[in-house]
Amino acid sequence: MLPPRLRYVLAKRGPAVALALAMLALAAFGAAAWTTAHPPTTTVTDRANVQHVALDTSGRATVTGDGALHDPGTVLENPVVYPRAAPDLVFTARTGSANASFARVTQNVTLVYTATRDDETFWTRTVPLGSNATTDAANVTTTARIDTERVRGRLAAYRAAAGDAGSVDVAVRTTATYRVAGYADSLSASAPLAFGDAWYDVETATDTRRHDRSVERTVAVPGSSPVPPWALAGVGGLLALAALLVAAWYRAWRPALPRLAEAVHRHRHDEWISTGRVPDPGDALVVETATLEDLVDVGIDAGARVIHDPERGRYVVVTPAAHYRYDARVDDDA
């Protein structure tokens, strides 16, 4: 059962209320359609034209002299240390592309002596060992042969010449410049050479590059809408149904406005009204009020209660001076 005030408003403004509900329903349906056609989006950054280029080195030596650990003719591939009995080191550098062929690639292998003091280099000597260049190839390999005994002797001479001015070291340095899939760059790796009384060692060295380009695209974000389209459509359906019900109620079952107004007043002033039997006023003065609300105001001013006689449909306030009366008009038209 609807509250009296709401029924009164619907009875008085039913068409306007139904129209407002219908407009809200259309707005909800429109919002649902717009949300479906225009979902929230976000910008995603993809990586395109990804290219990987790597430079790595390796060493190999064959035992030629007598040794307690290795027989002559033994080939050593990247051992922890090389025995002095295998003095000829074959140093191999390789630069390769994992995705596309090089448009051009040039690789150089050099032997670099450096003298440093407090991490600052004050003397350098570079000895070329080998180079290679190629086009339209996936990799390039450069092989250099190093006489480690000769390097050992030169290193000792350079260290003696430097004395206590600083330390002298030697390393095999490989550089590669390339162009691949529109990218141009270079790689560099340095493999230090170390010497002991009965051994020597060359460390492996690597360098890598990753090239790519960022490509932004806009994608829909599922389920991120503040109000999902199905919820908006549901609200629109409920509003449309409410508009139909209000319109049907207004046309077929709308009560008379005075009766609804009386119900509103009765509900509002219920604490001032008591139910009872109202006798005939006799010779007392009878004053009729226009509305129940007017009669309640009289009762409040007089400090008396309003008596409601349901059988007669009559409300009365009895005072010594007069009977104030309001007759319910339940059969009036709207």
C-alpha positions in Angstrom: 0.0 0.0 0.0 1.4 3.3 -1.0 1.7 6.1 1.6 -1.2 8.6 1.5 1.0 11.5 0.4 2.5 9.5 -2.5 -1.0 8.4 -3.6 -2.1 12.0 -3.5 0.8 13.2 -5.6 0.2 10.4 -8.2 -3.5 11.2 -8.3 -2.8 14.9 -8.8 0.2 14.7 -11.1 0.0 11.1 -12.5 0.6 12.0 -16.2 3.6 14.2 -15.3 5.1 11.5 -13.1 4.6 8.8 -15.7 6.2 11.1 -18.4 9.2 11.8 -16.1 9.7 8.1 -15.4 9.5 7.3 -19.1 12.1 10.0 -19.9 14.4 8.6 -17.2 13.9 5.1 -18.7 14.8 6.4 -22.1 17.9 8.0 -20.6 18.9 4.8 -18.9 18.5 2.8 -22.2 20.5 5.4 -24.0 23.3 5.3 -21.4 23.3 1.5 -21.7 23.6 1.7 -25.5 26.3 4.4 -25.4 28.3 2.4 -22.7 28.1 -0.7 -24.9 29.3 1.1 -28.0 31.9 3.2 -26.2 33.6 1.0 -23.5 36.4 2.4 -21.4 39.8 2.2 -23.2 43.4 2.3 -22.2 46.6 2.8 -24.2 48.9 -0.2 -24.5 52.5 0.0 -25.7 53.7 -2.9 -27.7 57.3 -3.5 -28.7 57.7 -3.9 -32.5 60.7 -4.9 -34.7 62.5 -6.5 -31.8 66.1 -7.5 -32.7 68.7 -9.2 -30.5 72.4 -9.0 -31.3 75.1 -10.8 -29.3 78.9 -10.8 -29.2 80.7 -13.7 -27.6 84.3 -15.1 -27.5 85.9 -18.4 -27.0 89.4 -19.8 -26.9 91.1 -23.0 -28.0 94.7 -24.3 -27.8 96.5 -27.5 -28.7 99.2 -29.0 -26.4 102.5 -29.2 -28.3 105.0 -29.6 -25.5 105.5 -32.2 -22.9 103.5 -31.8 -19.7 102.5 -33.9 -16.7 98.8 -33.0 -17.1 98.2 -33.2 -20.8 99.5 -35.4 -23.6 100.9 -33.7 -26.8 98.1 -33.1 -29.3 95.4 -32.6 -26.7 92.9 -29.9 -27.8 91.7 -27.7 -25.0 88.4 -25.8 -25.5 87.8 -22.9 -23.0 89.5 -24.6 -20.0 89.8 -23.0 -16.7 93.5 -22.4 -17.4 95.7 -23.3 -20.3 99.0 -25.0 -19.7 102.2 -23.3 -20.8 102.8 -26.4 -23.0 99.9 -25.1 -25.3 101.3 -21.6 -26.1 99.4 -21.0 -29.4 95.9 -19.6 -28.5 93.2 -19.6 -31.1 90.9 -16.8 -30.1 87.4 -16.7 -31.8 85.0 -13.8 -31.7 81.4 -14.2 -33.1 78.8 -11.6 -33.5 75.3 -12.8 -34.4 71.7 -11.6 -34.9 68.9 -13.7 -33.6 66.1 -12.3 -35.7 67.3 -10.7 -39.0 70.4 -10.8 -41.1 72.9 -7.9 -40.8 72.7 -5.4 -43.6 76.4 -4.9 -42.7 78.7 -6.0 -39.9 82.4 -5.3 -39.2 84.3 -7.1 -36.4 87.8 -6.3 -35.2 90.0 -8.2 -32.7 92.9 -6.4 -31.1 95.4 -7.0 -28.3 95.5 -4.0 -25.9 98.2 -3.3 -23.4 97.3 -0.7 -20.8 99.2 1.0 -18.0 97.0 2.4 -15.2 97.5 4.2 -11.9 94.6 4.8 -9.5 92.2 3.5 -12.1 93.4 6.0 -14.6 95.1 4.9 -17.9 98.3 6.7 -18.7 99.6 4.5 -21.5 98.0 2.2 -24.1 99.3 0.1 -27.0 97.0 -1.7 -29.4 98.1 -4.6 -31.6 95.6 -5.6 -34.4 95.0 -9.4 -34.5 92.2 -9.8 -37.1 89.1 -8.3 -38.6 86.2 -9.4 -40.7 83.3 -7.7 -42.5 80.3 -9.1 -44.3 76.9 -8.1 -45.6 73.5 -9.8 -45.6 74.6 -12.4 -43.1 73.2 -13.6 -39.8 76.6 -13.7 -38.1 80.3 -12.9 -38.5 83.2 -14.8 -37.0 86.8 -13.6 -36.6 89.6 -15.9 -35.6 92.9 -14.6 -34.2 96.0 -16.6 -33.4 97.9 -15.3 -30.3 101.5 -16.4 -29.4 101.1 -16.3 -25.7 104.8 -16.7 -25.0 105.5 -13.6 -27.0 102.8 -11.7 -25.2 104.2 -13.0 -21.9 107.6 -11.6 -22.8 106.2 -8.2 -23.9 104.1 -7.9 -20.9 107.1 -8.5 -18.6 109.1 -5.9 -20.5 106.3 -3.3 -20.3 105.9 -4.0 -16.6 109.6 -3.6 -16.0 109.6 -0.3 -18.0 106.6 1.0 -16.0 108.2 0.1 -12.6 106.2 1.5 -9.7 104.5 4.1 -11.8 101.5 1.8 -12.2 100.3 -1.6 -13.3 100.4 -3.0 -16.8 97.8 -5.5 -18.1 96.8 -7.0 -21.4 93.4 -8.0 -22.8 91.9 -9.2 -26.1 89.3 -6.6 -27.1 86.6 -7.3 -29.7 84.5 -4.6 -31.3 81.6 -5.0 -33.8 79.7 -2.3 -35.6 76.6 -3.3 -37.4 73.3 -2.4 -39.1 70.3 -4.7 -38.8 66.6 -4.1 -39.5 67.1 -0.4 -39.5 69.1 -0.2 -36.3 72.8 0.9 -36.2 74.9 0.2 -33.2 78.1 -1.4 -31.9 79.2 -4.0 -29.4 82.5 -4.3 -27.4 83.9 -7.0 -25.2 87.3 -7.2 -23.4 88.8 -10.6 -22.4 91.7 -10.1 -20.0 94.9 -12.3 -20.4 96.5 -13.5 -17.2 99.8 -15.4 -16.8 101.3 -17.7 -14.2 104.6 -19.6 -14.1 103.1 -22.7 -15.7 99.9 -21.5 -17.1 97.9 -18.6 -18.7 94.3 -17.8 -19.0 92.0 -15.7 -21.2 88.5 -14.9 -19.9 85.5 -15.3 -22.1 83.7 -12.0 -22.8 80.2 -11.1 -24.0 78.1 -8.2 -24.9 74.4 -8.0 -26.1 72.0 -5.4 -27.5 68.2 -5.4 -27.7 66.6 -3.1 -30.2 62.9 -2.4 -30.5 60.3 0.3 -31.3 57.3 1.3 -29.2 53.9 1.1 -30.8 50.9 2.4 -28.9 47.4 1.1 -29.5 44.1 1.7 -27.8 42.2 -1.3 -26.4 38.9 -1.8 -24.6 39.1 -2.6 -20.9 36.5 -5.3 -20.1 34.5 -4.8 -16.9 36.0 -1.4 -16.0 32.8 0.7 -16.6 31.5 2.3 -13.4 28.0 1.1 -14.2 27.8 -2.0 -16.5 25.4 -1.7 -19.5 23.2 -4.6 -18.2 22.6 -2.6 -15.0 21.7 0.5 -16.9 19.3 -1.5 -19.1 17.8 -3.1 -15.9 17.2 0.3 -14.4 15.6 1.5 -17.6 13.3 -1.5 -17.6 12.2 -0.9 -14.1 11.6 2.8 -14.8 9.6 2.0 -17.9 7.5 -0.5 -15.9 6.9 2.1 -13.2 5.8 4.6 -15.8 3.3 2.1 -17.2 1.9 1.3 -13.8 1.5 4.9 -12.8 -0.3 5.7 -16.1 -2.6 2.6 -15.7 -3.3 3.4 -12.1 -4.1 7.0 -12.9 -6.6 6.0 -15.7 -8.3 3.1 -14.0 -8.0 3.2 -10.2 -7.3 6.8 -9.2 -9.4 7.8 -6.2 -11.0 11.3 -5.8 -8.6 14.0 -4.9 -10.6 15.3 -1.8 -10.6 11.8 -0.4 -6.9 11.5 -0.9 -6.3 15.0 0.6 -8.4 14.0 3.6 -6.3 10.8 4.0 -3.1 12.9 3.9 -4.4 15.3 6.5 -5.7 12.4 8.7 -2.2 10.7 8.4 -0.4 14.0 9.2 -2.6 14.9 12.2 -3.4 11.5 13.5 -2.2 12.3 17.0 -4.9 14.9 17.3 -7.8 12.7 16.2 -9.7 10.1 18.2 -12.4 7.8 17.0 -15.8 8.0 18.7 -19.5 8.5 18.2 -20.6 12.1 17.6 -24.1 13.0 18.9 -26.4 15.6 17.3 -25.4 19.1 18.3 -28.9 20.0 19.5 -29.2 23.8 19.8 -25.4 24.3 19.8 -23.8 26.5 17.2 -22.4 24.3 14.3 -19.5 25.7 12.3 -18.4 23.7 9.3 -14.8 23.8 8.1 -13.6 23.5 4.6 -11.0 20.9 5.2 -10.0 18.4 7.9 -6.8 20.3 8.3 -8.7 23.5 9.2 -10.7 21.5 11.8 -7.5 20.1 13.3 -6.1 23.7 13.6 -9.3 24.7 15.5 -8.8 21.7 17.8 -5.2 22.7 18.4 -6.2 26.3 19.2 -9.0 25.2 21.5 -6.9 22.5 23.2 -9.5 19.9 22.3 -9.3 16.7 20.3 -10.9 16.0 17.0 -13.5 13.2 17.2 -14.0 11.0 14.2 -17.3 9.3 13.7 -16.6 6.6 11.0 -20.4 5.7 10.6 -21.2 9.3 9.7 -17.9 10.2 8.0 -17.8 13.2 10.3 -15.1 14.9 12.3 -16.1 17.2 15.2 -14.4 19.5 17.7 -16.6 20.2 20.6 -16.2 23.5 22.5 -18.5 25.2 25.0 -19.2 27.9 22.4 -19.8 25.7 19.3 -19.4 22.4 17.5 -16.9 22.6 14.7 -17.5 20.0 12.1 -16.0 18.6 8.9 -17.9 16.1 6.8 -15.7 13.7 4.8 -16.5 14.0 1.1 -15.5 10.6 0.0 -17.8 10.6 -3.1 -16.5 13.9 -4.6 -14.9 13.7 -8.0 -11.3 14.6 -8.7 
